[in-house]
């Protein structure tokens, strides 16, 4: 049974590292003008902090598989496999929840919405893409590729759909996380359509037409079933009163049921299965309505980790690649347990790098107001 798999030791190491990281961050004097979460108390901030680092655990383990078997693939261990799938599902649910609430407004400034998304996603992605291109080009044999192949490869990375260059695994330089961004963009371009359906009115025909075409192109090129995660985020909005009533009047039931649902999802469900999506969405419905697991998700350290979660998500694969492929930090002949002992160094590096990335790359663009 996967819960008894020795590989699950990495989950224990992760929890210890996460607790220590939150404690240390809580001791720092952090600027409220830099870290937005310090001025609010939303469990979603803390949730984001956990999710991004959970994906790190997932890819940390897959890196060991890759280095020992030559194959980058889903782990057979369901728990460690779901350390990737469930956090990604929750990230999609968070995005859906935040933006579906926005489309309830009758009048929306679509240029402002899309500019805000560009400023949120593109600057750091551009930096990471440059790193991927550089690390790829210093390793490949140019003679094997013609100009058309190189152009198509570069175009893919510019359009958030980057692939490997021939046999060189460019995507693994960032642990392949770029695949989720194309789904995010697909959802953003669906917003004018959803708004028109919700209000039975198109407020800007030009943006509606552009958004419809772009959404259709992305939708047809991606796995359609994953868009259900964005749409499932409507239920916490529709049933907000019921959910808050249950939290207020049945706290013991909720405190027992939600952790049990999480355990079932991680241990017994398959990545991105319908059952997993529904169970994940059910837990999320309570979190986005204020449930914080006894205040855990409102912890200052976790909230700050939530602020830097996009940096953590995009950069952790780069750290893994540099440490274990470029620098050869660990001799994989020494086995899995020795590899696990490098995790504290990896997570510390990822967090520190994410702090710097957030402050000097993300935040300067986020501060600029959209016109």
N, C-alpha and C positions, 0 to 999 in steps of 0.2 A: 504493500500500500504506500502511496507516495508520501503520506504524512510521516512515515518512519524512514524515509530515504535520508541517508547521511548528508546528501546535498542540501537538505533544508537547514543545515547549520548556518548557512549564509543568511538566512532570515533572522536568526537570533543575533548574529553579528551586526546585521543591519539595524535592528531595533536598538541595540546598545549604542551604536554609533549615532543614530538619530537622536536618542535621548541626550547623549553628551553634547551633540551639536546644538540642540535647542537650549540646553543649559548655558553653554558658552555664549551663544548669540544673545540670550536674555541678559547676560552680564555686560554687554556692550552698550555704550551710549550712542544710539543710532538716531539719525535725523528724521523727524517726522516729514520733512519736506522731500526726503529721498524715498522713504518707504511708506507708501500710501496706506498699507494695512494697519499701521500704528494709529491711525486716526479713525479706525472703524473696528468693529468686532464681528466679523462674518466668518462662520465656520468654513466657508468656501476658500478663504485665504489659506488657512491651515491645511485644508484638504489638498490644495494645489502643491503645497510644500511636500507632503507625504507622497503624492502621486509621482512627481518628477523623479524623486530619489528611488521610488519603487521600480521605475523603469530602468534606472541605473543597475539595480540588483539583477533584473531580468537580463540585461545585456552583458553584465559582468559574468554571469554564469554561462551565457551563450558564447562569450569570448573563449572561455575554457574549452567548451565543446569544439569550437572552430579550430583552436590551436592543437587539440589532441586528436581530432578526427578529420579535419580538413573541410568540414561541412558547417555552414552557418544556417541553422534551422531552429524551429520550435523545440524546446526541451520536451522529452517524454514525461518529465516530472510536471504534473499539472499545476502544482502550486507555483513553481518558478516560471512556468509558461504564463500563468495568469497574472504574475507580477508585471507582465507587459500588457496583456489584453485588458484587464479590468481598469488599470489607471488610464489607458487611452480611452476606454469607453466613458469613464468619468470626466475626462477632459472634454470630450465631445458633448456630454450632457451639460457641463458647465457653460460651454459656448452657446448651446441651444437655449438654455434657461435665460441667460443674460440678454440674448438678442431677441428671443421671442417676446420677452417682456417689453422690449423697445418697440416692436411692431404693433403693440396694442395702442400706441399713440397714433392719432389720426394724421398728423402732419410730421413728416420725417425729412430731414435734410440729407438726402442720399450721398451727395458729394462729401459731406462732412463724415458720414459713416465710413465710406470707403477710404477716405484719406486717413482716418484714425486707424483703420486696419492695416493700411500700408505702413504707417509709422510704427505700428506695434510689431509687425512681423518682418518687414523687409530688411531694416538695417542690420540686425544680427544675422539674419539668414544670409545676407550678402557677404558678411565677413566669413561665415562658416563655409560658404560656397567657394570663396577665394582660397581658403585653406584646403578644401577638397581638391580643387583644380591643381593647386601647387603640388600637393603630395602625390597626386596621380601623375602629373607630368614629369616629376623627377624620377619616377620609377618605371615608366613605360618606354617601350622602344617605338619611337616615332615612325620608323620605317614600316611598321605593321598597319598604319592607319592613313587613309587618304584624307583630303581636306573636307570632303562631304561627311565622313564619319566623325571627324573632330567637331565640325560645326553642329551636327545633330546632337552630339554628346553635350556640348556647351549649352545649346539651346534648351535641352532638357533640364539642366541645373538652373538656368535662369527662370524657367517656367515652373519651378517647384516640382518637377517630375524627373529629377536626376537619376540616371542609371549608371551601371558600371561601364567602363570603356573597354570593350572587348573582353578579355579574360581578367583584366585588372578590376578588383572589387572596390570601385570608388565609393559606392554607397556604404560599405562597411567602415569607412573612415569616420562616419558619424553614426554608426550602428543602424543605418537605414531609417532613421526617424523622420526623414523628410517626407515619407509617404503620407503621413497624417496631414501635412500642411495643404495638400491638394484637396483633401476633404473639407478642411476648414474653409478654403476659398470657395469650394462648391456650395457650402452652406451660406456663406456671406452673399453670394450672387443669387441665392434662392430667396433672400429676404424681401426684395421688391415684389416677387411673385406671391409669397406668403402674405405680405401686407395687403396686396390687392384682393386676395381671396378673403382675408379676414374682414376687410372694410368694404368689400364689393365695389372697389373704386381704384383706378390707377391714378396716382397723384402726379407722376412724371413719366409720360409715355416714352421719352427718349431713354431714360435710365432703365425703365422697365424692359424695353426692347433689347438694350445692350446686356442687361443682367440675364435675361431669358436665354439669349444665344450662348453666352459664356457658361451659364449653369448647365445648359443642355450638352455642350461639348464636354465639360468636366464629368457630368453625370454618366454619360455614355462610355467614358473612358475609365470609370472607377467601379468598385464593387457596390452596387446599389443598396444592398441590405444594411450597410453601415450607416446610411443616412437615417435609418430608423432611430439611432441613438440621439440624434439632434431632435427628432420629433417627439421622442419619449419624454423630453424635458418639459413638455407642455402640461403633463399631469400634476407636477408640484404646483403649478399656477392654477389649474382648474380646481384642484382639491385642497387648496391652501387651508381653508377653514377646517376641513375634516382632519387634516394632518396635525394642525396646531391643537385641535380639540383632543386628539389622541395623546399628544405629547403632554398636555396639561393634566388630563384625567386618567391616563393609563401609563404613567411613567415607568413602572416596574415591567410591564409587558413590553414596552418599546425598548427598554434597556437590556432586556434578555433577547428579544426577537431580532433586533438589528445586528448585533454581533454574531448571532447564530446564522443569519442569512449570509453575512460576509464569509464566514467559515465555509458554509456549503458552497458558495460561489467559487471560492479559491480552491477548495479541495476536490469537488466533485463535478464541476462543469467544464466544458471545453471552450477554448478561446473563441469569443465572438459568436457563440451559439445563441439561439433565441432565448433559452432559459437563462443563460448568463446575463444577457442584455436586460431582461425583465427584472431579475433579482438585483442587479446593479442599479437600475433605474428606481427601484423601490427604496433602496437605502438612500440614494441621492435625494429622493423626494423629501425625506425628513431632514437631511443635512442642509439643503438650501432653504428650508423653512426654520432653521435655527438650531437643529439638533447638533450637539458638539461632542458627544461621547463623554459626558461629565466634565466638559470644559477643555478637554484635550486639544480639540481643533482650534480653540481660542488662545492657545499658548503663544506667547510673544515670539519665541524662536520659530515655531512652525509658521506663523503668519509671515514673518520676514522671509523664510524659505519659500513661501508662496509667492512673494513679490519677485524673487529671483528664479522662479520655477521655469520660465521660458528659456532663460539662459542655461539652466541645469539640463533641461530637456535636449536642447540643441548641442550643448558642448560636451556632455558626458561621454558620448561615443568617440569624440576626438581625443579625449584624455585616455580612454581605453586603448585606442589605436596607437597613440604615441608611446604610452607606457609599455605595451606588450608586443607591438609589432615593430615600431621604429627603434625604441630604446632597449627592447628585450629585457624588461625589468625582472621577469621571472622565467626560470627554466621549467617548462611544463612537464618535463620528465620526473619532476619531484612530486607530482600528484596534486589532487584537488585540495586537500586540506591545507597544504602549504600555500597554495594560490589564494585561498580564502583569507589568509593572514595578511595579504596585501590590501584587502578591502578598506581598512581604516585610512591608509595613505591615499587610496583612490578617491574615497568619498570626501576627504578633507581637501584634496586638490580640486575636485569638481566644485565644491561649495565656495572655496576661495576664488577660483576663476570666475564663477557665476556672480559673485559679489562685484568683482571688477568689471565684468561684462555689463551687468545691470547698471552700474553707476556711470560708466564711461561710454557705453554704446546705446543701451536701451533708453535710459532715463532722459538723456538730452533730447531725443526725438519725441518722447512721450510728453515732455514739458511744453513743446511747441503746440500752440492751439490751432485747431483746424478752423479755417475761415468759413 
